[in-house]
Each structure stands twice: as C-alpha cells, then as structure tokens.
Amino acid sequence: MTNGPLAGIRILEVGHVLAGPFCSMILADLGADVIKIEPPNGDMARNITANFTGPYNDYFSSINRNKRGIVLDLKTKNGRDQLAHLAKSSHGLITNLRPQTINKYGLNYESLKIYNKKIVCVALTGFGLKGPYADKPAYDYIVQALTGVMALTGNPGEVPTKAGYSAVDNSTGIMGAVGLLAKIVEGKGGQVDVSLFDTMLMQLNYLAAAYLNHGIKPKRIANSGHPHMVPAQVFSTKDGFAVLFISTDKFWRRFCELVGWHERIDDPKFSTMAARSKNRNEVISETAKLMKTQNTLSWVELLGGEGIVISGIETLEEAIEGDIVATREMIAIIPTPDGPLRVLGSPIKFVGQETSYAPPPMLGEHNSEILTEIIKVEKK
C-alpha cells in the first residue's frame, strides 16, 4: 500500500519465520517502505511448506507481501556496513532473533544510534533482552506452555491443548508494531523490548488479576466454558455443535422465553448471572439437554434472529468461503507472472481508501535497486 498513512516511513526487517515478518507486514500494509533483509540462504519460511504458486511459497507469502527484499551477509563487515548505511535513512528496525545474535550483529539502538539517533529498534524475543532466560530458545508452542495458556485450554482432565494457530507469534508481531509506531510518534529513537512470553501472559489479564489480588486459581472448564458467564460455551446439537453465549440476565430472560423455559425466568437458581454461576452444573446440564433437541441451523435461526449470541462452528475453509469474508474483502488477490496469489488481507480498513497488495520479494530481488537508491553504491 504505497499511498497509505505510513507512506514515507522506512522500516528495516531482519527477521525470520513469523513474529518479525508479521510485525513488519502490518506496517507495509499501512504504506511503510519495508525492506526485508535476508541472509544469503534466505528466510527459512521460504521453504516451510511444499505449497507454491509459481515461485511463491504459501507460508512465506502470507506474511511478507508489500515488502522489498535485499540479501546482506551480516556475518561479514561489508554486510554490517551496508546495514548501517540503510539505518541512516530508516525510521525503524525490527528483529526477532536471540539477544546474543542481536548484539553480535549490532541490531540494536546502542549500536545504530551513531548513524541515526531517531531510529527505533524493536527486538521481538522469547523472554526479553536481559535476564537469565534471555538467550533461551523460545517458540510459540513453548510460550503457550510456559504462560499457563495450555494448562487452561481443553477439557478438564485431558491433555493440555495449544491454540490451533500461532497465537503467540502473531500477537507479539502486533505488539511490536504498536511499540515501534509509539516511539516514531514520540519523535525519539530508542530500543523497544517486546517478548513472546510477556505478550502471551498479558492476554490472561483478568484471570491473572483474580489470582494476584484474591489467590483465585483459574481452571479449565469443559467445552470451552466461560469462567464468569453461564451458559456460555460449546453445546452439542442434533447434527453438530453450536456456541451459545448468554452474557447478561436480559439475554437469559429472552432465551428462556424463546425456548419455553418460562418457569426458569424468575427461578432464584437461574435468574441472575451470579446464581447461574453458582449453579453452573445444573444450568449447563439442562441447557445441554435442550440444545440436543434441534439442529444447529434451527437454533441459530430461532435464537440469533432475536438477538441471542449463537453460532455454528465453522472450519477455516467454511469461513473463507463465507459471506462475512466476502463482505469484508478479506481475501487479497495479488497478481504475479504465474497467476493470482491469494492470501488473507489486512483487517485495517480506511474508509474511502483501498489497500493495495504487491507480491512478496524474491530472494535478493531488490538488491541493486536498494543499494543504488539508498546506499548510493554503483550498480555492478
């Protein structure tokens, strides 16, 4: 998106796989000139899957569109010198490497401020830039395990379960983009330290507050049940599953009216959220019996049509083919010489302005262009 609100902002990315590239892609979609710096053998994400559209790998393409690409060997003095030249005219640098690697190659504010005092350096690491865990390896999977997320996910007594996608990496990328933009708006350079661990732990906000202030230990609730709202969970229906979410007493009364539970509207065991939470097992048991009497679509039509929050559970392919995705224009179709490349588009929409998408860079595709334009070396 060359004409977006971040047009004129230049961001360097020395990243690999997911968190760093996703962070910089958010900014690229908003119009920033993102230069992806790769080692001679490229970002490993280029070959994570065997699915290609022409030369474009699905995994790599999904998080690297709208960028320019350059190869620099940061193990060499020449490569590091070229990075320093790039830093002179850049607003930010994003990395997702271990702190020891960041320091080794000078990918931090302390090393780059001599070239550009206003550059913002964002480090996305597993456990932060300092401390006893700083250089320990960290992956999305491990961080979900260490923060309590997996312990809270799944049915009680069964195997702890991770989220079905890279929740930690994606969330950390978003936090990194926010931190970088905050410093750019401030107008001062500096180091931004965002860890995967902190980012995921922060998302347990109200559960952590209950423990910190009252010693209440969170626990798993069957069928993805909400810890405070009842009934709010997955229920089996006659032909599948439905998610029912009764968030207020008003909705409970309306739900009871629609399903013929008139006697339960003013029943002291059910009439308030506090009462339903106290009598959770009975409420869930009775609701579960009820939900099995009709198929999912029937419940959605009956309850959803009256403002009750309910839905079926869709697969990714069903969601992508559905009308919400079409209405929101969430499929980005990127023209390439080998045919259209389809990936998910940006969720940030600017009224009256269309987001444009360019293919991800081939390895070293813009070396000559960038070296000539920015570093001012002659073409060879």
C-alpha positions as CSV (number, residue, x, y, z in Angstrom):
1,M,0.0,0.0,0.0
2,T,2.3,2.8,-1.3
3,N,-0.2,5.6,-0.5
4,G,-1.2,4.5,3.0
5,P,-0.9,6.6,6.2
6,L,2.7,5.3,6.8
7,A,3.9,6.4,3.3
8,G,7.4,7.9,3.8
9,I,8.2,5.7,6.8
10,R,11.1,3.3,6.1
11,I,11.4,0.1,8.2
12,L,14.2,-2.5,8.1
13,E,13.3,-6.1,9.0
14,V,15.9,-8.6,10.0
15,G,13.5,-11.4,10.8
16,H,12.6,-14.9,10.0
17,V,9.6,-17.2,10.1
18,L,6.7,-15.4,11.8
19,A,6.8,-12.8,14.5
20,G,9.2,-10.3,12.9
21,P,7.9,-10.7,9.3
22,F,4.3,-10.4,10.5
23,C,5.2,-7.3,12.5
24,S,6.7,-5.6,9.5
25,M,3.9,-6.7,7.1
26,I,1.4,-4.9,9.3
27,L,3.4,-1.7,8.7
28,A,3.9,-2.5,5.0
29,D,0.1,-2.9,4.5
30,L,-0.2,0.6,6.0
31,G,2.1,2.1,3.5
32,A,5.5,1.9,5.1
33,D,8.5,1.1,2.9
34,V,9.6,-2.2,4.5
35,I,13.0,-3.6,3.4
36,K,13.3,-7.3,4.3
37,I,17.0,-8.1,4.9
38,E,17.8,-11.8,4.5
39,P,21.0,-13.9,4.8
40,P,22.3,-15.5,1.6
41,N,20.3,-18.7,2.2
42,G,17.1,-16.7,2.8
43,D,14.4,-16.7,5.4
44,M,13.7,-20.4,6.4
45,A,10.0,-19.6,5.9
46,R,10.6,-19.7,2.2
47,N,10.6,-23.5,2.4
48,I,8.5,-24.3,5.4
49,T,5.7,-25.9,3.3
50,A,5.7,-27.6,-0.1
51,N,2.9,-25.5,-1.4
52,F,3.9,-23.0,-4.1
53,T,2.2,-20.7,-6.5
54,G,4.9,-20.4,-9.1
55,P,8.0,-19.4,-7.0
56,Y,5.9,-18.1,-4.2
57,N,5.6,-20.3,-1.0
58,D,2.3,-20.1,0.7
59,Y,3.7,-19.7,4.2
60,F,6.2,-17.0,3.2
61,S,3.8,-15.2,1.0
62,S,1.2,-14.9,3.8
63,I,3.5,-12.7,6.0
64,N,5.8,-11.0,3.5
65,R,3.7,-9.1,0.9
66,N,4.2,-5.5,0.2
67,K,8.0,-5.6,1.0
68,R,11.2,-5.1,-0.8
69,G,13.9,-7.6,-0.3
70,I,17.7,-7.5,-0.1
71,V,20.3,-10.0,0.8
72,L,23.0,-8.9,3.2
73,D,25.5,-11.2,4.9
74,L,25.7,-9.8,8.4
75,K,28.4,-12.2,9.3
76,T,30.7,-10.0,7.2
77,K,31.9,-6.5,7.9
78,N,30.7,-5.4,4.5
79,G,27.2,-6.7,5.2
80,R,27.1,-4.9,8.6
81,D,28.4,-1.7,7.0
82,Q,25.6,-1.8,4.4
83,L,23.1,-2.3,7.2
84,A,24.5,0.8,8.9
85,H,24.0,2.8,5.7
86,L,20.4,1.7,5.5
87,A,19.9,2.6,9.1
88,K,20.8,6.3,8.3
89,S,17.7,6.8,6.3
90,S,15.3,4.5,8.2
91,H,12.8,5.1,10.9
92,G,12.8,1.7,12.4
93,L,14.4,-1.8,12.6
94,I,12.5,-4.9,13.5
95,T,14.3,-8.1,14.6
96,N,13.1,-11.4,16.0
97,L,16.4,-13.1,16.9
98,R,18.0,-14.1,20.2
99,P,19.6,-11.3,22.1
100,Q,23.1,-12.7,21.7
101,T,22.6,-12.6,17.9
102,I,21.1,-9.1,18.0
103,N,24.1,-7.8,20.0
104,K,26.6,-9.8,17.9
105,Y,25.4,-8.1,14.6
106,G,24.7,-4.7,16.1
107,L,21.0,-4.9,15.5
108,N,20.1,-2.6,18.5
109,Y,19.8,1.0,19.3
110,E,23.0,1.2,21.2
111,S,24.9,0.2,18.0
112,L,22.9,2.1,15.4
113,K,22.3,5.4,17.2
114,I,25.7,6.7,16.0
115,Y,24.3,6.6,12.5
116,N,20.7,7.7,13.3
117,K,19.7,9.0,16.7
118,K,16.0,8.8,15.8
119,I,15.9,5.2,14.7
120,V,13.6,2.9,16.7
121,C,14.9,-0.6,17.2
122,V,12.3,-3.3,18.0
123,A,13.5,-6.6,19.4
124,L,10.9,-9.4,19.5
125,T,12.5,-12.1,21.6
126,G,11.3,-15.1,23.6
127,F,12.0,-13.8,27.1
128,G,13.3,-10.2,26.7
129,L,16.7,-8.7,26.0
130,K,18.1,-9.2,29.5
131,G,17.8,-11.7,32.4
132,P,18.6,-15.4,32.9
133,Y,16.2,-16.5,30.3
134,A,17.1,-14.0,27.6
135,D,19.0,-16.4,25.3
136,K,16.9,-19.5,25.9
137,P,15.2,-20.7,22.7
138,A,11.5,-19.9,22.5
139,Y,8.8,-20.9,20.1
140,D,5.1,-20.2,20.0
141,Y,4.3,-23.7,21.3
142,I,6.7,-23.4,24.3
143,V,5.5,-20.0,25.3
144,Q,1.9,-21.2,25.3
145,A,3.0,-24.0,27.7
146,L,5.0,-21.7,30.0
147,T,2.4,-18.9,30.4
148,G,-0.4,-21.1,31.6
149,V,-2.4,-20.9,28.3
150,M,-2.1,-24.6,27.5
151,A,-3.0,-25.5,31.1
152,L,-6.2,-23.5,30.7
153,T,-7.2,-24.9,27.3
154,G,-9.0,-28.2,26.7
155,N,-11.4,-30.2,28.8
156,P,-10.6,-30.9,32.4
157,G,-8.5,-34.0,33.0
158,E,-7.5,-34.2,29.3
159,V,-4.2,-33.3,27.6
160,P,-3.4,-29.6,27.8
161,T,-4.1,-28.0,24.4
162,K,-2.5,-25.2,22.4
163,A,-4.3,-22.8,20.3
164,G,-4.8,-24.1,16.7
165,Y,-2.7,-21.3,15.2
166,S,0.5,-19.3,16.1
167,A,-1.2,-17.1,18.7
168,V,2.0,-16.0,20.4
169,D,4.0,-15.1,17.3
170,N,1.1,-13.2,15.8
171,S,0.3,-11.3,19.0
172,T,3.9,-10.4,19.5
173,G,4.1,-9.0,16.0
174,I,1.2,-6.8,16.7
175,M,2.7,-5.5,19.9
176,G,6.0,-4.8,18.2
177,A,4.2,-2.7,15.5
178,V,2.4,-0.7,18.2
179,G,5.6,-0.1,20.2
180,L,7.5,1.0,17.1
181,L,4.8,3.4,16.0
182,A,4.6,4.8,19.5
183,K,8.3,5.7,19.5
184,I,8.1,7.2,16.0
185,V,5.2,9.4,17.1
186,E,7.2,10.5,20.1
187,G,9.9,11.6,17.8
188,K,12.7,10.0,19.7
189,G,14.8,7.0,18.9
190,G,15.3,4.1,21.3
191,Q,15.1,0.4,22.0
192,V,11.8,-1.4,22.2
193,D,11.8,-4.7,24.0
194,V,8.8,-7.0,23.4
195,S,8.9,-10.6,24.4
196,L,6.7,-13.5,23.4
197,F,6.3,-14.5,27.0
198,D,5.1,-11.1,28.2
199,T,2.8,-10.7,25.3
200,M,1.0,-14.0,25.9
201,L,0.9,-13.6,29.7
202,M,-0.7,-10.2,29.3
203,Q,-3.6,-11.8,27.5
204,L,-4.5,-13.7,30.6
205,N,-5.3,-10.3,32.1
206,Y,-8.5,-10.8,34.2
207,L,-7.5,-14.3,35.1
208,A,-4.2,-13.1,36.4
209,A,-5.8,-10.2,38.3
210,A,-8.1,-12.6,40.1
211,Y,-5.1,-14.7,41.2
212,L,-2.8,-11.7,42.1
213,N,-5.5,-10.0,44.2
214,H,-7.5,-12.8,45.6
215,G,-5.5,-16.0,45.1
216,I,-8.1,-17.4,42.8
217,K,-6.5,-20.1,40.6
218,P,-8.0,-20.4,37.1
219,K,-9.1,-23.8,35.9
220,R,-10.2,-25.4,32.8
221,I,-13.9,-25.5,32.1
222,A,-15.5,-28.2,30.0
223,N,-16.5,-27.4,26.4
224,S,-14.7,-24.1,26.3
225,G,-16.9,-22.6,29.0
226,H,-16.6,-19.0,30.1
227,P,-15.3,-18.6,33.7
228,H,-17.8,-15.9,34.6
229,M,-20.8,-16.1,32.2
230,V,-23.2,-19.0,32.3
231,P,-24.3,-20.5,29.9
232,A,-21.6,-19.5,27.6
233,Q,-19.8,-22.5,25.9
234,V,-20.0,-25.1,23.1
235,F,-23.0,-27.3,23.1
236,S,-23.8,-30.4,21.1
237,T,-26.8,-30.1,18.8
238,K,-28.8,-32.7,16.9
239,D,-26.4,-32.5,14.0
240,G,-23.2,-30.9,15.3
241,F,-22.2,-28.1,17.6
242,A,-23.2,-24.5,18.5
243,V,-21.6,-21.8,20.6
244,L,-24.2,-20.2,22.8
245,F,-23.1,-17.0,24.7
246,I,-25.6,-15.6,27.3
247,S,-23.7,-12.6,28.6
248,T,-26.5,-10.8,30.6
249,D,-29.6,-11.5,32.6
250,K,-31.6,-9.7,29.9
251,F,-30.4,-12.2,27.3
252,W,-31.1,-15.1,29.7
253,R,-34.7,-14.0,30.1
254,R,-35.1,-13.7,26.3
255,F,-33.5,-17.1,25.8
256,C,-35.9,-18.6,28.3
257,E,-38.9,-17.0,26.6
258,L,-37.8,-18.3,23.2
259,V,-37.2,-21.9,24.3
260,G,-40.3,-22.1,26.5
261,W,-38.5,-22.1,29.9
262,H,-40.9,-19.6,31.4
263,E,-40.6,-21.2,34.9
264,R,-36.9,-20.5,34.9
265,I,-37.1,-16.8,34.2
266,D,-37.6,-15.9,37.8
267,D,-36.3,-19.1,39.4
268,P,-33.7,-17.9,42.0
269,K,-31.3,-20.6,40.9
270,F,-31.2,-19.2,37.4
271,S,-32.5,-15.6,37.2
272,T,-29.1,-13.9,37.8
273,M,-25.6,-14.4,36.4
274,A,-24.4,-14.9,40.0
275,A,-27.0,-17.6,40.6
276,R,-26.2,-19.3,37.3
277,S,-22.5,-19.3,38.1
278,K,-23.2,-20.8,41.5
279,N,-25.4,-23.5,39.9
280,R,-23.3,-23.9,36.8
281,N,-23.6,-27.7,36.6
282,E,-27.4,-27.7,36.7
283,V,-27.7,-24.8,34.2
284,I,-25.3,-26.5,31.8
285,S,-26.8,-29.9,32.2
286,E,-30.3,-28.6,31.4
287,T,-29.2,-26.4,28.6
288,A,-27.2,-29.3,27.1
289,K,-30.3,-31.5,27.0
290,L,-32.2,-28.7,25.3
291,M,-29.6,-28.0,22.7
292,K,-29.6,-31.6,21.5
293,T,-33.3,-31.4,20.5
294,Q,-32.7,-29.3,17.4
295,N,-30.0,-29.0,14.7
296,T,-27.5,-26.1,14.7
297,L,-29.2,-24.1,11.9
298,S,-32.5,-24.2,13.7
299,W,-31.1,-22.8,16.9
300,V,-29.2,-20.1,15.0
301,E,-32.3,-19.0,13.2
302,L,-34.5,-19.2,16.3
303,L,-32.2,-17.5,18.8
304,G,-29.9,-15.5,16.6
305,G,-32.9,-13.8,14.9
306,E,-33.9,-12.5,18.3
307,G,-30.5,-11.1,19.3
308,I,-29.2,-14.0,21.2
309,V,-25.5,-14.6,20.5
310,I,-25.1,-18.0,19.0
311,S,-23.3,-19.5,16.0
312,G,-22.3,-22.8,14.5
313,I,-18.6,-23.8,14.5
314,E,-17.1,-23.3,11.0
315,T,-13.9,-24.7,9.6
316,L,-11.3,-22.4,8.1
317,E,-12.4,-23.3,4.6
318,E,-16.1,-22.6,5.5
319,A,-15.1,-19.2,7.0
320,I,-13.1,-18.3,3.9
321,E,-15.9,-19.2,1.6
322,G,-18.5,-17.5,3.7
323,D,-20.2,-14.2,3.2
324,I,-18.5,-12.4,6.1
325,V,-15.1,-12.7,4.4
326,A,-16.6,-11.6,1.1
327,T,-18.3,-8.6,2.6
328,R,-15.2,-7.6,4.5
329,E,-13.0,-8.1,1.4
330,M,-10.5,-10.2,3.4
331,I,-9.0,-12.1,0.5
332,A,-6.1,-10.3,-1.1
333,I,-5.6,-11.3,-4.7
334,I,-2.0,-10.5,-5.7
335,P,-1.2,-10.6,-9.4
336,T,2.0,-12.4,-10.3
337,P,3.5,-13.7,-13.6
338,D,2.5,-17.2,-12.5
339,G,-1.1,-16.3,-11.8
340,P,-3.0,-14.9,-8.9
341,L,-1.6,-15.4,-5.4
342,R,-4.3,-15.5,-2.7
343,V,-3.7,-14.6,0.9
344,L,-5.6,-13.0,3.7
345,G,-5.7,-9.2,3.5
346,S,-5.3,-6.6,6.1
347,P,-8.1,-6.2,8.7
348,I,-7.5,-2.5,8.9
349,K,-9.8,-0.6,6.5
350,F,-9.6,3.1,5.7
351,V,-12.9,4.5,4.5
352,G,-12.5,5.8,1.0
353,Q,-9.1,4.3,0.6
354,E,-8.3,0.9,-0.9
355,T,-5.4,-1.2,0.3
356,S,-3.1,-2.5,-2.5
357,Y,-1.0,-5.6,-2.4
358,A,2.3,-6.5,-4.0
359,P,3.9,-9.9,-4.2
360,P,6.5,-10.9,-1.5
361,P,10.1,-10.3,-2.7
362,M,12.1,-13.0,-4.3
363,L,15.4,-13.6,-2.5
364,G,17.6,-10.6,-3.1
365,E,15.1,-9.2,-5.7
366,H,15.8,-5.5,-4.9
367,N,19.5,-5.6,-4.1
368,S,20.5,-3.4,-7.0
369,E,17.6,-1.0,-6.6
370,I,18.1,-0.5,-2.9
371,L,21.9,-0.4,-2.9
372,T,21.7,2.3,-5.7
373,E,18.9,4.2,-4.2
374,I,19.8,4.2,-0.5
375,I,23.4,3.2,0.0
376,K,24.5,5.1,-3.2
377,V,26.8,2.4,-4.5
378,E,27.1,1.9,-8.2
379,K,25.3,-0.9,-10.0
380,K,27.6,-3.8,-10.8
